[in-house]
Amino acid sequence: MASTAFITSVGKCYPGEPVSNDEMESRLGQVGSRPSRLRERVLKQNGIQHRHYAIDENQQTVMSNAQMAAEAARDAVLRCCLELKDIPLLVAATSQADLPLPGFASMVQGELELPVCEIATLHGICASSVTALRHAQLAVGSGQFKHALSVASEFPSRLLKASRFEAQGFGDEKRIPFETEFLRWMLSDGAGAFVVSDSPSENGISLEIENIVLKSYAGQFPPCMFVGNKDEVLAHPTSGWLDHGSFEAASAAGAINLHQSTNLLEDVVRICVNGVFELVEDGVFDPNEIDWWVSHYSSHLFREQACELFARGGIPLPEDRIFTNLYERGNVGAAAFPLMIEELFSSGRLKAGQRLLCIVPESGRFLFGYVILKVVGSGQTAEARKRNAVGTAVTTEAPDIKTSGSPVEERLVRQLSGVWSDFENRLVQVPIIRRMYEGRMTMQDYQELLFNLRQQVIDGSRWISRAASNLTSNNFPIRSAFIGHSSDEHRDFEMIERDYVSIGGRLEDIQNGQKNIGSEAMSEFILSRASRENPFDLIGAMFIIEGLGRRVARKWAERIRDQLHLEDRQVSFLMYHSESDDIHFQRLDAAVQSGVLTDELVEDTVKTAKVVARLYVLQLEELGNF
């Protein structure tokens, strides 16, 4: 059983363009006829220059909390060697979901359209992202799951809109209480996600989760940050906004306002730093072995206070090793922790063997998360690999069909060229192809690709033979070309089998394989077209399938060979088709120039090419889905 867990990928979602200090009051809405007198004072203390909001200039929602979480989750999964269907556990954290019920994880799973899996919703404030990671770590580290997805997302701007305060009578004569307005200039929106796995990534770096410690002091301190009326919460902590006679009455009483008891914040900093000292005394970590101090804090003022306390305790923090993204991303609550890790993870600054101490204080009712991570693996980060791997163009020119110069032939070629462009745009977004172009392909990916191609190639010979048998006698030259094509390919599947076995696959597995749902759809479509008399529209199918061999097979073969450190003989099928499909295209040229084309047949051929292109992408998207 696995005994540890690794962060193998990190994703992010920042809604909209960055909002500057000068723009933020107009984005949230001005309360009353005069700009806020408090805004500049708070911004000077917190040091934040830019932040993101999921509301527009009219304070209308442009992206829900669950949508932000889902976007960060997709980003994390896309950056590693997995697909969403490979995730058996989703843990989602937030302070306030879009709906009171159901749980936030349910809504995120729905946005992702994840298949059946286990989920968990963690409700809290800043440190809830640490509790979510803790849940994922324990599930993966115990051996119960190979992978898990931990996501944290925040959408506080909806609670900070001017219309909410104006409805309570705030404006020129009645100012918003300091401890509520304070948060208008502190909080922002966004989401971050971790992929947690039982082994490190095969490419680039991963973060081994060495330890997670959570310390709650709720038994010793009153609420510090909460949604509610301060007097009611502190006098009657068991009551809440639902105890009001109506929703309107609760709103009028400020029972759904965000509130920060700022007089307790110095205690939050002190307790948080003391927690670090306790971990050192307990032997949990040695501060001399920490290379990066990744700290979430809501204001530059608190950074200064914390550094002073650390220095007094004999742990002076080197300025160049304190990492935060507060100043350009804002205080994103629970999402701040994964978003900081994402930025550092993608920066290229992490080196194997380095250790990170992540400090995530939550003022809510004094909860503190401490995470110790160790950088493992080597090579480039995912972002650097992506930049280098796609140094040459991903897309290619459409396969060239030679014509006799007739207008109908030229029109067919022009339209097929457009189909090819759309096809490649879709193709490079397929997860396995994207991983290949970004330098993240695995041996399992290649095995699945070969497994799928074998089933397709066997059916390919069948449909070409069937099409040839349905050509009438007056089309004998084209029929001969089809038969020759079928003869060329009828034993190609044996080449795929050899490649498959050479990379560790079992011969009986691939020989007993079945088509995935995309391959099934493509095979049935082409075979049905081939069963008609004179199925010349299959020129469109040949253009797509043989065009892949002619234009991209060698590129794929070379990328796979180099990424997986293989020999040419282990990518022989793809190498072979990059050459043999030149001959096949000569036969396609002959079919186009045979004189059979009409305006109606051009339309049918282009449509068949479009259908086959879409189904080819589908079969690559559905690898393993039988």
N, C-alpha and C positions, 0 to 999 in steps of 0.2 A: 504493500500500500504506500501511496505517496505520503511524505512527511512534511512537505513544504509546498508553497505556491509561489507563482511568479506573475508579475504584471508584464504581459507580453505586448500590449498595445494600449494606447491612450487616445481617446477621441474628444472633440470639442464642438461646441455650437455657440457662437456669439450672434444673436439676432441683430440684423440691420447693420448700418454703418456706425462707427464710433461717434458718440455724442460728446461734444466739448463742454467745458464749464459754462461758456457763454450761451450754449444752446439748451442746457438741461432744463431750465425753468420753463421755457416755452414748450418743451416736449412733455413735461409733467403737467403743465398748466399753471398759470399764475393765479394765486388766491388773492382776490381783492384787486384794487386798482393800482397798487404799488408793488414793485418787485420786493422779494423777501429781503429783510435786513439781516437775517441770520445766515443766508447762503454763503456769502464771501467768508465769513468767520469760520464756518465749519469746513469749507473747502481748503482754506489756508492751513487748518490743522491736519486734515486727513491727507493732503498732498495729491489727491486724485485729479488727473487731468482729463481723462476720457473714460467713458463707460458705454454699455450697450443697453438698449431697451427693446422689448418686444411689443411696444406700443408705438403708433405713428404720431404725427404732429397734431392729430385730432384726438389723441388719447384712445384710439381704437386698437384693439388687439390684432396683431399681424401674425402671431405665432403663439400657440398655446404652450403651457408648461410641458405637457406630455409630448408635444411635437418637438420642442427643443431637446428633451431627453432622448427621444428616438433618433434625432439627427446626430447627436453626440455618440449614441450607441452604434449607429450605422458607420460613422466615421472610424470608430475604434475597431470594429470588426473588419472594415475594408482595409485597414492598414496592416492587418496580420493575416496569417494563412488560414483563415476560417471563413465560413459563411454564417448567416444568421441561423440557419437550420441546425448548425452544429452547437448551438448554445442551449444547454439543458436547464440552466438556472439564471434567472434575471432578478437582481436586487436593485430596487429603486428608492432613492431618498429625496425628500423635499421638505420645505417648511410648510408650504401651502399648495395643495394640488388645485387643479382646475375645478374639480367637483369635490364636495365633502365626502361623497361615496360614489363609486367603489374605491378601493385602494389605488394609490398612484401607480404601483407596478402593473396592475391590471390595465390601466389606461395606456401605459407605455407599451406593454405587450401588444395591445390592440393597434396602436400606431405602427408598430414594427411588423405587424401581421406574423408574429412568431408562431410556429407550430406549438403543439402541446408541450409545456415545460413547467418547471417549478418556479414560483415567484415569491418575493417577499417585499413588503413595503416598510420602509424605515422612516418614521416621522420624527422630526426634530428641527434643529436649526443648523448651524455651521458644522458641528461634529457628526451630523447624521451621515455624511459621506464616509466618515471613518467607520461608523458602525456598519454601513453597507459593505464596505471593503472587508471588514472583519467577518461578516456573515459569509461572503464569497470565499475568503481565505480558508475558513474552517471547513466549508463544504468541499472545496477542492483538495485541501491538505489532508482531509480524512480519507480521500480516495473515493468518495461518493460520486463526484463528478470530475470529468477531465477539464472542463472549461466552465466559466461563469462570467456573467456580465454584470458589473456594478456601475450604476449611473446615478448622478446627483444633478438636480436641476432646480433653478430658482426663478420666480417671476414676481418680485415684490412691487414692481412699478404699478401694477394694477391697484395696489392699496394706497399708492401715493398720489393718485391723480387729483387735480384741483377740485373736480366736481364732487368728490367725496367730502371734502372739507367745507365746501360752499354749502352743501346740503345740511351741514351741521351748524350753519350760521357763522362760520369763520370768514373773515374778510378784513376790511379796513378798521372797523371798530373792535372786533374780537379776533385776536391773533391766535393762531394755532399754538398749543402748548409747546414749549421748547423741546421737551423730551419726545414729542411726536414729530415735529417739524425737523428736528435734528436728523432723523432717519431719511427724510426726503433727499438729503444731500450726501447720503452715505451709501445707499444700496443700488444694485444694478442687476440685470438679468443675464442668464446664460446657463449652460449645462456642460458637464464633463463626464467621461465614461472610461472605465478600466475593463480590459479583457484579462481575466485571471485564469491561468492554466497550470497544470500539474508538472509542466516541464518548460524550460526557457525556449525562446524562439530559436529556430534554426538559422535565422539570418539577423545580424545586428544584435543590439543589446536587449536585455530584459532586466526587470527589477525584482530580485528575490525579496519576498516579504519575510524579513527576519523576525520582526516582532510588532505587535500592535497592542497598545495599552490604552484603556479608556478609564478615566477617573471622573466620577460624578460627585459633586458636593451639594446636591439638592437638599440633603438633610440638614445642611448648615446655613444655607443662604436662601433668601426670598427670590422670587422671579426678578430677573434683571431686564430681559428683553422678552416681550410678550405681545400678543394681540388682546387688547382689552382696555377698559377704563382703569387707570392707575389706582384710584381710591377703592374701587370695588375689588380689584384683584388682590391688593395687599390686605384689605380688611376682611375679605371673604374669598380666600383662594380656591374654595370648592365651587364657587359660582362662576358663571360665564355668560356670554352673550345670549345663549339659548334660554337663560332664566328670565329674560325680559319678556314682557307681555306680547310683544310683536317684533318682527324683524326691523320695522321702522323705528320702534322705540330703542332697540339695541343700537342701531346706527346713530340715532340722535344723541344717545348717551356716550358715544365714542367707544362702545364696547367691541367694535371691530377695527379700531385703529391700532396700528403698530406703535409700540411704546418702548422706549429705552430709558431705564433708570440710570442716568449718566453718573450719579454719585457713587454707583457700585463698580464702575469700570476699572478704577485703579485696583480694586480687590481682584477683579478678573485677571489683570496682568500679573499681580503678585502671586496668586494661587497657581496660575499657569507656569510661571518660572519655577516656583517651588516644586511643582510636579516633575520638572526636568531634573532638579537637584535630587529628588527622591529616587528617580530612576538610576542616576549615577551612583548614589549611595548603595542601592540594591544590586548593583553590578549588572544592570540590564544593558548598559552600553558605556563605552569609554569616550568622553568628549574629544579626546585627542585623535580618535579614529573617524570622526565625522568630517566629511569633505564638503557637504552642503547642508546648510540650515535652511530648510524650506518652511517658511513660517507664514501662516495666515494671520493677518491683523487688519483691522478696519480703518486704522488711521496712522499716519506717520508719527504722530504724537506717542502712540503706544509702542511703536518700535523703539523710540528713544528711551522710554521708560524701561522696557524689557532689557535692552542692551546694558543699561546702567545696573539693573538688578543682577544680570548674569555676571558682569564684571566684578561686582561686590562679592559674588559667590565663587570667584576664582575661575570663571569660564568666560574670558573675554572673547567676543565673537568677531572674527575677521570680516570686515565689511564686504570684501569681494566674494565671500562665501555665503552670504545671506541672500536667499533668492525669494523674490516676490514678483507678482505682476499687478499689484494693487494700483499702481499709478496710471497705468494705461488701460486696465480692464475693469477697475472698480472693485467694490466689495460684493462678490457674487455669492455670499453666504455658503451653503453646503457645496455649491459647485466650485468654490475657490480652490479647494484642495486638489481635485483631479485636473482642474485647468492649469494650476501652477505646475503640476507634474508633466502635463502634456507639453507645456512650453519648454520646460527644461529637457524633457525626453527628446524633443524634436530639434533641439538647438545644436546638437553635435558637441556639447561641452561635457557630457558624461563619459567617463572612461571606466573600463572593467576594473573592479576591485574597489571603486569608490563607494562610500556610504552616505546615505541621506537620512537626516533626522527631520521628520515632518511634524510640525507643531500646529494643531488645529484647535484653538480655544472657541468655546461657545458660551456667550454671555447669558443665554436663555435662563438657565438656572444652574450655571457653573458646571459645565461638562467639558472635559478636555480630552482630546485625542492625540496620541503620540505614535508615530509610525516610523519604524526603522527599515530602510530599504538598502539593498546591496546591488550594485550594478554588476551584472554577469553577461558573458558573451563578448563578442568583439565585432569589429567591422563598423560599417556606417550605420547611422540611424536610418529609420524608415524614410524620413524626408530627404536625406542626402542620397540614399539609394534611388529614390524616385527621380531626383534631379539627374543623376548620372545614368540610370538605366534607360531613361527616355531621352537621351541626348540626341538620338536620331529620330526622325519622324516616325510616329506610330502608324499612321495611315499610309497607304500606297496608292499609286495610280490604278485605275480600273484595268483589268486585263484587256489587252487590245485584240479586238476581232478585226480581221482583215476583210474588206469588202471589195466588190467589183466596181464600186462607185455609184451604184444605183441609189436614187433618193430613198426608197423604202429601206434598203439595207443601212444607209447612213442614219436614218431616223431611229432604227432599232438600236444601233450602237450608241447613239446619244442618250437614249432613254435608259439603256442598261447601265451606262456610266453613272447616271444619277442614282439608280438602284444600288450600285456598288458603293457609292459614297455613303448613302444612308446605312447600308449594311455594315461597313467598317466602323462608322460612328457608334452603332449599337454593339458591335463585337468587342471593341476595346473597353466597354463598360462591364462586360461579363466578368464576374469575380476572378475566375481562374486565369483569364487572359490578362486582366489588369495586374494580377499578381506577377504574371510572367514578365510583363513590360516594366514593372517596378522592381524587379529583381528579388521577388519574395516567393517564388514558386518552390514547392516541396516535392519530394519523391512521391508522396501519396497523390499529389495533384497530377503528376505525370502518369502514374499508374491508372488513375481514373480516366484521364484523357484517352489513353490507349485502349482501355477497356471499352469505352464508348465508341471509339473509332472502328474497332473490330466489327461491332454489330452493324454499324452504318455501311462499312465496306462490303460486307457479305450481301446486304440488301441492294447495294449499288449495282453489283453485277447482275442481280435479278431484274431490276427495273430496266436496265439498258437492254438486256436480252428480250424482255417482254415488249419494250418499245419497238425493237427491231422486228419482232415477229408480227407486229401490227402495222407495219409499213406495207403499202400495196406495191404490186409488181412494177408499176411505173416509177417508183422511187427506189429502184435497186441500188444506185450508187450510194445513196444516203444509208440504206439498209446495211450495205457492206461496211460502211464506216462505223455504224453502231455495233455491228457484230465484232469488228476488230477491237473496238473500245472495250466491249465486254470480255473479250478474250484476254486482253492485257490485264484486266483487274481481277479475274476470277480467283486468283490465288494470292492476291495482295494481303489477305488477312493473315497468311502464314508469317509474313514479314512482321506484322504487328505483334503476333504471338511471340516471336523470337525477341523482339524489343522488350516486351512485357516481362518475360522470364528473366532476361538479362539484368533487369533492375529489381529483382526480388519477388516478382509476382509468380503465382502458381498457375501452371498451364491449364489444369483442370478448371480453375476458377474462371479464366477468361473464355475457355471453350464452352463452359456451361452458362455463360452470362446471358443476360437479356437486355433488351433495349430499354432506356429510360423513357419517361413519358414524352419528352421532346423528340427523341429519335423515333419513337412509335408514331407520333403524329406526322413527322416528315416522311417516314417510310410509307405510311398508308396513303398520304397525299400523292406522292410521286408514283407509286404503283397504280393508283386509281387513274392517274392521267396517262400512264403508259399503256393501260388496257384499252384505250380508245383507238380508233382507226387513225393512222397517220398523226401520231401525237407530236407534231413538230414544236409545239410550245415548250417541250422539254429542253429545247435549246436554252431557255432561261434557267432551268435547273442546272444544266451542265455548266453554264456560264458562272454560276455562283460556286458550285462545288469544285469544278476544275480550276476556277479562278483562284480559289484559296490555295490550291496546290502550286499554281504557277507564280502567284505573287507573294504569299506569306509563309509557305511551308518551310522553306530554307531558313527564313528569319526566326521562325518559331524553333526550328531544330537547333540552330546555333545558340539561341538564348537558353533553351532548356539544357543543352549540353554544357554550356559554360556555367550556368547557375548551379547545376547539380554535379558538376565535375565528372561528366560522363565521357565515353568514347563515341566516335562517329557511328560505330556499329550499333550503339544502343539508341540512336535516333535515326535508324536506317530508313524507316518507313517515310518519315517526313522529308528526309534528304532525297529519297528516291522520287517522291511525288513532285518535288520542285523541278525535276528534270523530265519525268515521264509526262507530266501534264502539258509540257510544251507540244508534245506529239498529239496529245488529245485535243489541244486547241486548234491544231491544223485541221483535224477532222471537223471541229466546230466551224472553222472558217469555211470549209467545203460545204457544210450544210446551209450556212447563211447565204453562200453564193450560188446555191443550186437552182435558184429561181422559184422556190416554193413560197417565198414571203409575199404576203398581202398586207394591206392595212389592218385587216381584222386579226391576222396571225401575229403581227407585231404587237398589237394590244394584248392578245392572249399570252404571248411569250414574256412580255414585260410583267404582266400580272403573276405568272408562274414564278418568275425570278423573284418578285417581291415576297410571295408566300414562302418559297424555299429559303430565302434569306432570313425571314423572321423565324421560321422553324429551326433553321440551323443554329441561330442564336439561342433559341429555347432549349435545344438539346444540350448545349454547353452550360446553360444556366441550371439545368436539372440533372447534372452528373450525380449518380447515386440514387436518384429518385425513381424507383421502378414502379 
